[in-house]
Amino acid sequence: MHIHLRQTFKLCVIGMLAGCQSAWKTTLLMPPPPDAIAVSNDKLNASLLKAGNNEWQIERFLNDAAQSRDDEKLAAARWLVANMPGQGFARYELVDKDKKVIPFDPIACGTLAQAQTVLEALEKDHGELDFKVTQFTEDLSVAQADFLTANLDQSLHAWRTNPWCKGMSFQTFCERVLPYRGTNEPLGAWREDVLSRLAPLREHWISENSPSQSVGQSAMAAATAWVAFKDIYYMHPQDQSWSEMCLSKAGRCEDISNVTSFALHAAGVAAASDYVPAWADRDNNHTWDVLLDGNGKGTTGLFNRTLKVYRKNFSPQPDALGSTRAKNEPAAPGWLRGDTYSDVTDQYGATVELDRTLETAPAGHRFAYLCVFNGGDWTPLAWSQVNTEGKAHFSKLRTNVLALPAYFVDGKVKPAGPPVLVREKNEHSWLDGAPESEPAEKKEIEIEIAAVRPDTPDHDTQITRPRLPVKAGAEYTLQSWCNGAWKEVGKAAAPADGSAVAFAHVPANQLLWLTTPDGKKLERPFTVENGKQVFW
């Protein structure tokens, strides 16, 4: 019997189901287990409406769960459907400034260097190019009932039968085991295949009565052998599906994190994917998996410096900007506009707060951001509401990081004050030039610069990129950050012997940046402290 649940839910809300006493409807509408996240009929109705022509598949999935007479199965099905809006596959393609797709297959190029060479040639022909989402296919519009039911049955079986799952709450199960996808990869089934690969290990876990943490560590170790990191996938921003990774056996950190999370979900281990959208001491970003304790907390070591660490969730989170910003407000930067991430920076160590009265906000803007310098530009990483006095309060910040307060206006970062060095004990240093009390001769300094980048750890490869010295004979431009922009201080060529480049009349107590035309803006900014170059 095919029943339109959306109509049924609406009737229930307004009290018009007095005569409907069938067993499956009674089961469908009963409250979920006490520790479950409450799911309202309104949220289910919204999901069904969003499903469009695929509504009947989502209804069938809910009907099947209701007819099972399994309270937990029904509650889990309701939770999953209620939180499916916004989940889907994001197709990335290379586009020009007019959003025209430019064919480009980086993996076919062989190596990262070769792919970059091909990309540079394409940009000579088409102008500046970038990877953008050209299509987003929401799960609600395509997910089949059989797929959702199989995922639900397999995840429930793992939660109910694995001895190491005995202390896991229903709420934790829903968020950390039940989800059928990792990120925005193509939709596909993976549990059965992953369970088959883990079968020998599972027998060992059961025979040894292994605790959850040991099971998780073992599953993660197994999964990391299935897909290897390969840097050419930096040029392949579209996340791979499970079947694609089984063929490629390689990917970037997001792909590897997805494979690891698939293994952990299949094993019934509470875990999460944490990420840094932009490092504070180098270019790029990183994602990794974390085993969680009974309170939903967990960390790993950080290889690089960061201002923030975020955690991926399947359900919307109240502390995400997307849950706070009104739809009619100016757009937020990139991923920050989402609502399914949570801030877990304080789980990675001590944090500090930062308060600052900023430059006047543009009309209609009530949010300010702290940006880190990544890939030659400022990337928003933390956000704060700005009060009526123009003051922003940023909380849970990691220290020893360079940041820039800013607004986000018409798709661009607009500086809202001088850069700041976020210090321990809230003793922050603002880089706004030498104080007026300083003698005139101390407001300028002379410096010799021998390197444009320090030794830099790499979280992806687990190795350290060596210090990058100046190149003999190359011309360098020294810039200082002044009044919201980079201002040229001077140009100089590195000596033939490759020793330091010298500059005079350099502003004191300002952020500096030494670049060369072929450096691709990946040189690191620095300050001069006690006569020494300090990179940020």
Backbone torsions as a table, in degrees:
resi	resn	phi	psi	omega
1	MET	NA	123.4	179.8
2	HIS	-95.6	120.7	-176.4
3	ILE	-122.8	134.5	178.5
4	HIS	-79.9	101.3	-175.3
5	LEU	-66.4	-32.4	-178.5
6	ARG	-59.5	-43.9	178.6
7	GLN	-64.7	-41.4	-180.0
8	THR	-60.6	-45.6	-179.7
9	PHE	-60.1	-43.6	-178.6
10	LYS	-62.4	-42.0	179.3
11	LEU	-62.9	-38.4	179.8
12	CYS	-64.0	-40.8	-177.2
13	VAL	-61.3	-37.6	-176.3
14	ILE	-98.9	10.9	171.7
15	GLY	75.2	35.1	-177.2
16	MET	-112.5	22.7	179.0
17	LEU	-109.5	30.8	-175.3
18	ALA	-56.9	-34.1	-176.4
19	GLY	-93.1	-2.3	-176.9
20	CYS	-92.4	100.2	-175.9
21	GLN	-119.8	17.3	-178.4
22	SER	-62.9	151.7	-174.6
23	ALA	-61.5	-41.6	-176.1
24	TRP	-68.4	-33.2	178.8
25	LYS	-70.1	-37.8	177.8
26	THR	-62.2	-43.7	178.6
27	THR	-64.6	-42.1	-177.2
28	LEU	-59.4	-38.4	-171.5
29	LEU	-97.4	-0.4	179.8
30	MET	-69.8	152.2	-177.8
31	PRO	-65.8	149.5	178.9
32	PRO	-71.1	169.0	178.3
33	PRO	-52.1	154.1	-172.9
34	PRO	-56.1	-35.3	-175.2
35	ASP	-93.6	7.3	179.9
36	ALA	-81.0	156.8	173.9
37	ILE	-73.6	127.6	-178.8
38	ALA	-63.2	134.7	177.5
39	VAL	-121.0	118.6	-178.0
40	SER	-84.8	155.4	175.0
41	ASN	-62.6	-30.8	178.2
42	ASP	-60.7	-41.2	179.5
43	LYS	-66.7	-39.5	177.8
44	LEU	-65.4	-41.7	177.4
45	ASN	-58.8	-42.5	-179.5
46	ALA	-62.5	-40.7	178.7
47	SER	-65.6	-42.4	-179.7
48	LEU	-64.1	-39.8	176.8
49	LEU	-62.7	-39.8	-177.9
50	LYS	-70.7	-22.7	-178.7
51	ALA	-69.0	-20.5	177.4
52	GLY	59.1	-128.3	-177.8
53	ASN	-66.4	-15.9	179.2
54	ASN	-91.6	7.5	-176.7
55	GLU	-55.6	-38.9	-175.4
56	TRP	-65.4	-29.5	177.3
57	GLN	-69.8	-40.3	178.7
58	ILE	-68.0	-40.7	176.6
59	GLU	-61.5	-42.0	-179.8
60	ARG	-62.2	-41.0	176.9
61	PHE	-59.3	-46.2	178.6
62	LEU	-67.2	-38.1	177.4
63	ASN	-61.0	-45.6	-179.6
64	ASP	-60.2	-41.6	179.0
65	ALA	-65.9	-39.1	-179.9
66	ALA	-66.1	-41.6	-177.0
67	GLN	-73.7	-12.2	178.1
68	SER	-71.9	-14.9	-176.5
69	ARG	57.4	28.9	178.9
70	ASP	-110.4	106.5	-174.3
71	ASP	-58.1	-43.6	-178.2
72	GLU	-68.1	-37.7	179.0
73	LYS	-64.2	-43.5	178.8
74	LEU	-64.5	-43.8	-179.9
75	ALA	-62.4	-40.4	179.3
76	ALA	-66.8	-39.5	178.6
77	ALA	-63.8	-43.1	178.3
78	ARG	-61.8	-44.9	-179.1
79	TRP	-61.1	-44.0	-177.6
80	LEU	-62.5	-49.3	-177.9
81	VAL	-64.5	-40.9	-178.8
82	ALA	-62.1	-27.6	-177.0
83	ASN	-105.8	10.3	178.5
84	MET	-75.9	-26.5	178.5
85	PRO	-54.9	131.6	-179.2
86	GLY	93.3	-15.2	177.2
87	GLN	-86.5	135.1	-179.7
88	GLY	175.4	-176.2	-178.3
89	PHE	-96.9	126.6	178.6
90	ALA	-105.3	117.3	176.6
91	ARG	-90.5	123.1	177.9
92	TYR	-103.2	137.3	175.0
93	GLU	-142.1	158.6	178.9
94	LEU	-81.2	125.3	-177.4
95	VAL	-130.9	157.0	175.5
96	ASP	-91.4	-172.9	-175.4
97	LYS	-65.4	-20.6	177.6
98	ASP	-94.1	10.2	179.2
99	LYS	67.2	22.1	173.8
100	LYS	-81.0	132.1	-177.8
101	VAL	-73.7	129.3	177.1
102	ILE	-108.2	113.5	-177.9
103	PRO	-56.0	130.4	-178.6
104	PHE	-161.4	121.7	177.5
105	ASP	-117.8	93.9	-175.4
106	PRO	-63.9	-34.5	-175.9
107	ILE	-64.4	-33.0	179.7
108	ALA	-69.4	-14.1	-178.4
109	CYS	-74.5	-21.2	176.9
110	GLY	102.0	-60.4	-178.9
111	THR	-128.8	164.4	178.9
112	LEU	-61.6	-43.8	-179.7
113	ALA	-61.3	-41.3	179.5
114	GLN	-67.2	-39.2	178.3
115	ALA	-64.6	-39.4	178.5
116	GLN	-65.5	-37.5	177.9
117	THR	-63.9	-43.2	178.4
118	VAL	-63.6	-41.8	179.9
119	LEU	-63.4	-42.5	178.3
120	GLU	-61.4	-37.5	178.1
121	ALA	-67.0	-39.4	177.8
122	LEU	-63.9	-37.9	-179.5
123	GLU	-69.4	-27.9	175.8
124	LYS	-66.5	-32.1	-178.7
125	ASP	-87.0	-32.5	-170.5
126	HIS	-118.7	0.8	-175.4
127	GLY	82.5	-170.4	-177.4
128	GLU	-61.5	130.9	-178.7
129	LEU	-119.8	155.0	179.1
130	ASP	-152.9	154.8	175.4
131	PHE	-84.5	127.5	179.6
132	LYS	-134.3	156.9	174.2
133	VAL	-74.8	115.9	-179.3
134	THR	-100.0	-13.5	178.7
135	GLN	-156.3	136.0	175.1
136	PHE	-126.7	118.5	-179.3
137	THR	-105.1	107.7	-176.0
138	GLU	-74.3	138.3	-177.6
139	ASP	-56.8	-37.8	-178.3
140	LEU	-57.9	-28.1	-176.3
141	SER	-85.5	-11.8	-175.3
142	VAL	-133.8	-20.2	-175.1
143	ALA	-63.5	131.5	-179.6
144	GLN	-90.9	150.6	-178.6
145	ALA	-59.7	-41.8	-178.5
146	ASP	-62.4	-40.1	178.4
147	PHE	-62.7	-47.6	-178.5
148	LEU	-66.4	-39.1	-179.7
149	THR	-66.7	-43.1	179.2
150	ALA	-61.5	-43.5	178.3
151	ASN	-61.6	-42.4	-179.6
152	LEU	-65.7	-46.0	-178.9
153	ASP	-62.9	-42.9	-177.8
154	GLN	-69.0	-38.8	179.5
155	SER	-70.9	-39.0	176.4
156	LEU	-63.0	-40.9	179.4
157	HIS	-60.7	-43.1	179.1
158	ALA	-62.9	-43.9	-177.8
159	TRP	-65.6	-36.6	-174.0
160	ARG	-86.8	-26.0	-173.0
161	THR	-106.0	-24.8	-179.1
162	ASN	-77.3	124.6	-176.4
163	PRO	-61.0	-28.2	-179.0
164	TRP	-75.9	-4.3	178.6
165	CYS	-93.2	1.7	-170.9
166	LYS	-60.9	-28.3	179.8
167	GLY	-96.4	2.3	-174.4
168	MET	-81.2	127.1	179.5
169	SER	-73.1	162.0	176.9
170	PHE	-62.5	-38.2	179.2
171	GLN	-62.4	-44.6	178.3
172	THR	-65.5	-39.4	176.6
173	PHE	-56.8	-47.0	-177.8
174	CYS	-61.4	-45.2	-174.8
175	GLU	-80.1	-33.3	-168.1
176	ARG	-113.2	-7.2	179.7
177	VAL	-127.2	-40.8	-173.6
178	LEU	-66.7	-38.0	-173.7
179	PRO	-52.4	140.5	-175.3
180	TYR	-95.1	-3.4	179.1
181	ARG	-135.0	162.2	178.1
182	GLY	-95.9	-58.7	-179.5
183	THR	-131.7	-117.3	178.9
184	ASN	-113.6	32.0	179.5
185	GLU	-72.0	161.7	175.5
186	PRO	-56.2	139.4	-177.2
187	LEU	-66.4	134.9	179.1
188	GLY	-170.8	156.0	178.8
189	ALA	-81.4	139.3	-178.8
190	TRP	-140.8	-19.7	-171.8
191	ARG	-59.4	-45.9	-175.9
192	GLU	-61.4	-44.9	180.0
193	ASP	-65.2	-43.8	180.0
194	VAL	-64.0	-42.5	178.7
195	LEU	-61.6	-37.7	178.3
196	SER	-63.4	-41.0	179.2
197	ARG	-67.3	-31.9	-177.0
198	LEU	-89.3	-5.2	-173.7
199	ALA	-52.9	-48.6	179.2
200	PRO	-61.1	-38.8	178.9
201	LEU	-66.5	-39.8	-178.6
202	ARG	-61.1	-39.4	177.1
203	GLU	-60.5	-40.3	178.5
204	HIS	-67.2	-42.5	180.0
205	TRP	-59.9	-41.3	-178.7
206	ILE	-69.9	-44.9	-178.3
207	SER	-64.6	-31.5	-179.3
208	GLU	-92.4	0.4	-176.6
209	ASN	50.9	49.1	-174.5
210	SER	-69.3	137.8	175.1
211	PRO	-73.2	167.3	-175.5
212	SER	-57.6	-43.4	-178.2
213	GLN	-61.6	-40.5	179.5
214	SER	-68.0	-40.8	177.2
215	VAL	-61.0	-44.5	-179.6
216	GLY	-62.1	-44.7	179.5
217	GLN	-62.3	-40.0	179.7
218	SER	-67.7	-42.5	179.1
219	ALA	-65.6	-39.7	178.6
220	MET	-65.1	-41.0	179.4
221	ALA	-63.0	-39.1	179.2
222	ALA	-66.8	-43.7	-175.8
223	ALA	-66.7	-34.8	-178.3
224	THR	-66.6	-17.0	177.7
225	ALA	-85.0	-11.7	-177.7
226	TRP	-82.3	-31.7	-178.1
227	VAL	-136.6	126.4	-177.4
228	ALA	-99.4	150.8	175.4
229	PHE	-72.7	133.8	177.1
230	LYS	-139.3	121.5	-169.9
231	ASP	-65.7	-19.4	178.7
232	ILE	-63.1	-22.2	179.2
233	TYR	-73.3	-6.3	167.4
234	TYR	-58.0	-29.8	-179.1
235	MET	-90.9	11.0	-178.5
236	HIS	-129.0	75.3	-172.6
237	PRO	-69.8	-12.2	179.1
238	GLN	-77.1	123.8	-179.3
239	ASP	-65.5	140.8	-178.9
240	GLN	-86.3	149.1	173.7
241	SER	-78.3	170.0	177.7
242	TRP	-58.8	-46.3	-178.4
243	SER	-64.7	-36.4	177.9
244	GLU	-65.7	-40.4	-179.8
245	MET	-71.9	-28.2	175.5
246	CYS	-64.7	-29.7	178.5
247	LEU	-84.5	-46.3	-175.7
248	SER	-76.4	-33.6	-177.5
249	LYS	55.0	25.3	-179.8
250	ALA	-154.9	157.8	178.5
251	GLY	179.3	-173.9	176.0
252	ARG	-98.7	-174.0	-170.0
253	CYS	-61.8	-35.0	178.9
254	GLU	-63.1	-39.9	178.3
255	ASP	-64.2	-46.7	-179.1
256	ILE	-63.9	-39.5	177.5
257	SER	-62.6	-40.3	178.0
258	ASN	-62.8	-44.6	178.7
259	VAL	-60.2	-44.0	179.5
260	THR	-63.5	-42.5	179.9
261	SER	-67.0	-34.2	175.7
262	PHE	-60.5	-44.3	179.8
263	ALA	-63.4	-42.6	-179.1
264	LEU	-68.4	-43.4	177.2
265	HIS	-60.9	-44.5	-178.9
266	ALA	-63.2	-35.4	179.7
267	ALA	-79.5	-8.2	-179.7
268	GLY	76.9	31.9	-179.6
269	VAL	-102.4	131.5	177.4
270	ALA	-70.8	117.5	-178.2
271	ALA	-152.4	166.2	179.5
272	ALA	-143.1	159.7	172.8
273	SER	-101.7	118.4	176.4
274	ASP	-102.2	158.0	-177.0
275	TYR	-156.4	154.8	171.6
276	VAL	-117.2	110.9	-177.7
277	PRO	-64.2	-25.6	179.2
278	ALA	-158.2	122.0	176.7
279	TRP	-66.4	157.7	-179.1
280	ALA	-98.2	-9.3	-177.5
281	ASP	-124.2	10.5	178.7
282	ARG	-165.6	174.8	174.9
283	ASP	-79.3	174.2	174.8
284	ASN	79.0	-170.8	-174.7
285	ASN	-146.9	-171.9	178.7
286	HIS	-163.6	149.6	174.6
287	THR	-132.6	142.7	179.9
288	TRP	-152.1	167.1	-178.8
289	ASP	-105.6	146.3	-174.9
290	VAL	-131.4	131.2	173.6
291	LEU	-79.3	138.6	-175.3
292	LEU	-107.9	149.2	175.9
293	ASP	-86.5	-173.2	-177.5
294	GLY	-63.0	-19.9	179.2
295	ASN	-97.6	8.7	178.7
296	GLY	77.0	22.0	-179.8
297	LYS	-113.6	150.0	178.0
298	GLY	-178.3	152.3	179.5
299	THR	-146.1	167.4	167.9
300	THR	-133.4	176.8	177.9
301	GLY	-74.1	146.8	176.9
302	LEU	-99.5	131.0	-177.3
303	PHE	-87.9	-24.2	-178.4
304	ASN	-129.0	171.1	178.8
305	ARG	-83.6	142.7	178.9
306	THR	-146.2	156.4	175.0
307	LEU	-87.6	-35.2	-175.8
308	LYS	-140.5	153.5	168.9
309	VAL	-128.1	130.8	-179.5
310	TYR	-118.7	159.1	-179.2
311	ARG	-121.3	135.5	177.7
312	LYS	-80.3	141.2	176.2
313	ASN	-135.1	161.9	175.4
314	PHE	-86.8	-31.1	-177.1
315	SER	-100.3	153.2	176.2
316	PRO	-59.4	145.3	-177.1
317	GLN	-117.5	137.5	-175.9
318	PRO	-65.4	-24.3	-177.3
319	ASP	-91.8	4.4	177.2
320	ALA	-81.9	148.1	-179.2
321	LEU	-61.2	-35.9	179.6
322	GLY	-62.4	-21.5	177.6
323	SER	-88.6	-10.3	-176.5
324	THR	-107.7	-39.0	-176.4
325	ARG	-74.9	132.9	176.8
326	ALA	-73.6	150.3	-176.6
327	LYS	-63.0	-27.1	-177.9
328	ASN	-90.1	4.1	178.2
329	GLU	-83.8	161.6	177.3
330	PRO	-54.9	147.3	-176.4
331	ALA	-61.0	146.6	174.6
332	ALA	-91.4	161.4	-179.2
333	PRO	-69.8	128.5	169.4
334	GLY	35.3	-123.1	-173.5
335	TRP	-65.5	-23.4	-178.6
336	LEU	-62.6	-21.6	-178.9
337	ARG	-74.3	-9.1	179.7
338	GLY	-71.0	173.8	-178.0
339	ASP	-130.3	7.8	-176.9
340	THR	-108.0	10.2	177.0
341	TYR	-102.0	155.2	175.0
342	SER	-129.7	149.9	-177.6
343	ASP	-86.7	113.7	-179.2
344	VAL	-117.9	23.8	-176.5
345	THR	-55.7	-39.2	-176.9
346	ASP	-70.5	-12.7	174.5
347	GLN	-77.8	-9.7	-178.3
348	TYR	-104.5	13.2	177.2
349	GLY	129.6	-175.7	-177.4
350	ALA	-62.9	143.8	178.7
351	THR	-130.1	166.8	178.7
352	VAL	-130.1	174.6	177.7
353	GLU	-118.1	160.9	179.4
354	LEU	-140.2	124.8	176.4
355	ASP	-116.6	137.5	-179.1
356	ARG	-157.9	135.2	170.3
357	THR	-82.7	119.7	-172.6
358	LEU	-97.3	170.1	172.7
359	GLU	-62.2	156.2	-174.1
360	THR	-55.9	131.0	-178.9
361	ALA	-72.3	143.4	174.3
362	PRO	-60.1	154.0	-178.3
363	ALA	-55.0	132.5	177.1
364	GLY	85.8	-3.2	-178.2
365	HIS	-102.3	118.0	178.5
366	ARG	-114.9	7.5	178.2
367	PHE	-121.6	139.5	173.7
368	ALA	-118.8	164.2	-174.6
369	TYR	-134.1	154.0	168.0
370	LEU	-106.9	127.4	-176.6
371	CYS	-110.9	149.6	171.5
372	VAL	-110.5	157.5	-179.0
373	PHE	-88.7	114.5	-172.9
374	ASN	-147.3	126.0	179.0
375	GLY	66.0	28.7	177.9
376	GLY	82.5	13.0	-179.0
377	ASP	-151.3	171.7	179.6
378	TRP	-91.3	127.5	-177.7
379	THR	-117.7	119.2	178.6
380	PRO	-61.8	134.7	-176.1
381	LEU	-133.2	-25.5	179.3
382	ALA	-132.5	154.9	-178.1
383	TRP	-135.1	158.0	178.4
384	SER	-153.0	146.5	169.6
385	GLN	-75.2	148.6	178.6
386	VAL	-106.3	125.5	-177.1
387	ASN	-78.6	179.3	-175.7
388	THR	-63.9	-19.6	178.1
389	GLU	-91.7	4.4	178.5
390	GLY	82.2	17.7	-177.1
391	LYS	-100.2	135.7	177.4
392	ALA	-111.9	147.0	178.3
393	HIS	-126.2	112.4	178.3
394	PHE	-104.3	127.5	-177.1
395	SER	-114.6	165.7	176.7
396	LYS	51.4	60.3	179.0
397	LEU	-107.0	135.1	171.1
398	ARG	-78.0	156.8	-170.7
399	THR	-102.6	176.7	-178.0
400	ASN	62.5	43.4	-175.7
401	VAL	-132.7	140.6	172.7
402	LEU	-87.5	133.4	179.4
403	ALA	-141.5	157.5	178.5
404	LEU	-128.3	120.8	174.2
405	PRO	-71.9	142.0	-175.6
406	ALA	-160.1	164.9	167.3
407	TYR	-106.9	168.2	177.4
408	PHE	-121.0	107.7	-171.0
409	VAL	-125.4	123.4	178.5
410	ASP	51.8	41.9	176.2
411	GLY	79.2	9.6	-178.6
412	LYS	-131.9	151.4	176.8
413	VAL	-75.7	126.5	177.9
414	LYS	-116.5	108.5	-177.3
415	PRO	-53.6	140.6	-178.8
416	ALA	-120.0	12.0	-179.4
417	GLY	167.5	177.7	-179.8
418	PRO	-73.1	160.3	174.7
419	PRO	-62.0	156.3	-179.1
420	VAL	-134.0	141.2	171.5
421	LEU	-95.6	110.5	-177.4
422	VAL	-75.7	114.9	-173.8
423	ARG	-110.2	166.0	174.2
424	GLU	-66.8	156.1	177.7
425	LYS	58.7	25.6	178.1
426	ASN	60.3	23.3	179.4
427	GLU	-94.3	66.0	-172.6
428	HIS	-75.6	151.7	179.5
429	SER	-115.5	121.8	180.0
430	TRP	-96.5	127.6	-175.1
431	LEU	-93.8	76.0	-176.4
432	ASP	-118.2	29.4	178.5
433	GLY	93.4	166.4	179.7
434	ALA	-65.7	140.5	179.3
435	PRO	-58.3	151.7	180.0
436	GLU	-62.4	-24.3	-179.1
437	SER	-73.6	-15.4	-178.8
438	GLU	-71.5	143.5	173.9
439	PRO	-59.7	150.4	-175.9
440	ALA	-55.4	-39.0	-176.2
441	GLU	-68.9	-18.1	-179.3
442	LYS	-91.6	-4.4	179.2
443	LYS	-82.1	-8.8	174.2
444	GLU	-130.0	147.1	-178.8
445	ILE	-133.1	165.9	171.8
446	GLU	-111.1	137.6	-177.7
447	ILE	-137.7	155.6	171.0
448	GLU	-122.1	127.6	-173.4
449	ILE	-116.4	122.7	-175.9
450	ALA	-105.2	-11.7	-177.1
451	ALA	-148.0	154.6	178.0
452	VAL	-110.7	-5.4	178.0
453	ARG	-155.2	137.6	179.3
454	PRO	-85.2	178.1	168.5
455	ASP	-56.2	128.3	-173.2
456	THR	-129.7	117.4	175.3
457	PRO	-63.1	151.8	178.9
458	ASP	-124.7	112.9	-175.8
459	HIS	-67.8	-27.0	-178.8
460	ASP	-72.5	-50.3	-175.5
461	THR	-91.7	-11.4	-178.2
462	GLN	62.9	26.3	175.1
463	ILE	-125.9	171.7	-179.0
464	THR	-108.3	125.5	174.7
465	ARG	-73.6	131.4	-174.9
466	PRO	-71.5	159.0	175.5
467	ARG	-52.6	140.8	-178.8
468	LEU	-108.5	103.2	-179.3
469	PRO	-76.6	165.6	175.0
470	VAL	-66.1	151.3	-175.4
471	LYS	-98.9	129.0	-178.3
472	ALA	-53.6	127.7	176.4
473	GLY	84.3	-13.2	-179.0
474	ALA	-75.8	144.4	178.8
475	GLU	-90.0	133.5	-178.3
476	TYR	-119.3	148.0	175.8
477	THR	-114.3	126.3	175.6
478	LEU	-98.5	129.6	178.9
479	GLN	-125.6	152.5	173.6
480	SER	-123.6	148.2	178.9
481	TRP	-86.0	115.8	-174.3
482	CYS	-140.9	126.7	177.3
483	ASN	52.1	44.7	172.8
484	GLY	81.7	16.7	180.0
485	ALA	-158.6	160.4	174.0
486	TRP	-78.4	130.6	-178.9
487	LYS	-121.9	130.1	-177.6
488	GLU	-67.8	130.6	176.1
489	VAL	-94.4	-40.0	-179.8
490	GLY	173.0	170.0	177.5
491	LYS	-121.3	148.4	177.6
492	ALA	-159.9	148.3	177.8
493	ALA	-95.4	143.0	177.2
494	ALA	-70.1	138.5	179.7
495	PRO	-57.7	157.3	-178.1
496	ALA	-60.2	-26.8	-179.9
497	ASP	-85.4	2.9	176.9
498	GLY	75.3	16.2	179.3
499	SER	-80.5	-172.2	-172.2
500	ALA	-64.5	149.9	174.8
501	VAL	-91.7	131.9	-176.0
502	ALA	-103.4	140.7	176.1
503	PHE	-137.6	142.3	175.5
504	ALA	-113.6	167.0	177.6
505	HIS	56.6	46.7	179.8
506	VAL	-94.0	129.8	-179.5
507	PRO	-60.5	137.2	178.4
508	ALA	-84.1	153.6	175.9
509	ASN	54.9	39.4	172.2
510	GLN	-129.2	157.9	176.9
511	LEU	-75.0	134.6	-177.0
512	LEU	-120.0	156.4	-177.7
513	TRP	-150.6	119.9	-179.7
514	LEU	-106.1	119.0	-175.9
515	THR	-129.1	161.4	174.1
516	THR	-132.3	150.8	-174.2
517	PRO	-54.0	-33.7	-177.9
518	ASP	-94.6	12.7	-178.7
519	GLY	-84.6	-7.9	178.3
520	LYS	57.1	26.0	177.5
521	LYS	60.9	25.2	179.6
522	LEU	-97.9	5.0	172.8
523	GLU	-68.3	151.4	-177.5
524	ARG	-94.5	142.2	174.8
525	PRO	-71.1	163.0	-177.3
526	PHE	-153.3	164.9	170.0
527	THR	-119.4	167.5	175.3
528	VAL	-113.5	116.3	-177.4
529	GLU	-125.5	121.5	-177.1
530	ASN	53.5	39.1	176.3
531	GLY	80.0	2.8	-177.5
532	LYS	-115.4	147.7	177.7
533	GLN	-77.6	123.6	179.1
534	VAL	-118.9	116.0	-176.5
535	PHE	-81.5	151.0	176.8
536	TRP	-131.7	NA	NA
